[in-house]
Amino acid sequence: MSRKVRADIHLDAIVHNYRLARAQAPGASAVAVVKANAYGHGAVPVARALAAEADAFGVACIEEALELRAAGLAQPVVLLEGFFDADELPVIARQGFWPAVHSEHQLSWLEQADLPAAIPVWLKVDTGMHRLGFDPEAVPAVVERLRACAAVSEVLLMTHFACSDEPEKGMTEHQLARISTLVEALETGASMSNSAAVMAWPAAHYQWLRPGIMLYGATPFEHADPVAEGLQAAMTLSSEIIAVREVPAGESVGYGATFSSEHPVRVGTVAMGYGDGYSRHARTGTPVLVDGQRTRLVGRVSMDMLTVDLTDLPHAGVGSRVELWGRQLPVSEVARWCDTIPYTLLTCLTPRVPRSYE
Ligand SMILES: *Cc1c(COP(=O)(O)O)cnc(C)c1O
């Protein structure tokens, strides 16, 4: 029999979460963000599950957008990082993609382009993230140039929040004020809400939401949030125990001999490791479920295996099912034990893990 590592993708949960996002802003549309292989869940199956209701899809680059078209998905696809070369523009126009425009060089490519159809563009405004986008002071002139440009059919302003998951910081109010002033003055549509803003910043909703992580049932917040409570986990990552041993007091477990105990420990070895995408930063104590019961990871995660404490689970043994995250164990909780965020755990799942869809 084969190795039992698997990721079950709960497509019904993704549909539920998309609806929950949209319900936060009746009247607004929502880009379902499926970049990075839908955060590890499989871009094509996820987009197909949402095909009947998603207003648009969001990806990082044209390759990801073309993958959706090749699978027969007809919605507009927003290119969140824009285009990287002028020669992408005819493809963008033919395929109905909506690119972000964040820099002067993209603007001049558009001005020089002779396209089969004019395209809507999402003009990125740098309101404080300082990663991509035009300075707010430059935006009125850029909008004027875009509106005069034959290749452009429509201009919408977009921005991205640096701290929408941390309401106490005051940064979001600041970014929101900057973009709102422009939206009002220039009479454009706007898009600014990632998942955290969809859930916690109604003033940022405007015409187009851009939920990503929440579609996959993971919360971007460190704190409890009433909307996030309603999310459903979209992935259950599981495997099974392939060996069990009694480790005497004082003996260590795993690479680096980082874990040892004053008491004898019953240790289960699980077929799951960082070669599957399970984080090597998971510390001793990270929760795992064995046959549905909580216990903890012990010792270092290795490439193909990890070890768990079965001392208090006398009935667990070879063949016991192990859930690493999923419906009963939020990926966000596991992420905290790895000093990371659920985004990285989900996107770093490797192709070795078979995804199965229900
Ligand atoms: C990835 C991304 C999103 C989605 O963010 P989440 O925090 O996953 O909801 C939204 N907008 C842009 C520009 C992005 O790059």
The ligand as a Gaussian input file, in Angstrom:
#p B3LYP/6-31G(d) Opt

LIG

0 1
 C       -2.960000      38.090000      -2.271000
 C       -3.689000      39.360000      -2.423000
 C       -4.965000      39.533000      -1.877000
 C       -5.624000      38.501000      -0.979000
 O       -5.144000      38.689000       0.333000
 P       -5.670000      37.809000       1.555000
 O       -4.995000      38.378000       2.745000
 O       -5.231000      36.411000       1.271000
 O       -7.136000      37.940000       1.572000
 C       -5.643000      40.706000      -2.137000
 N       -5.063000      41.679000      -2.886000
 C       -3.829000      41.562000      -3.412000
 C       -3.255000      42.674000      -4.204000
 C       -3.095000      40.407000      -3.188000
 O       -1.872000      40.315000      -3.698000

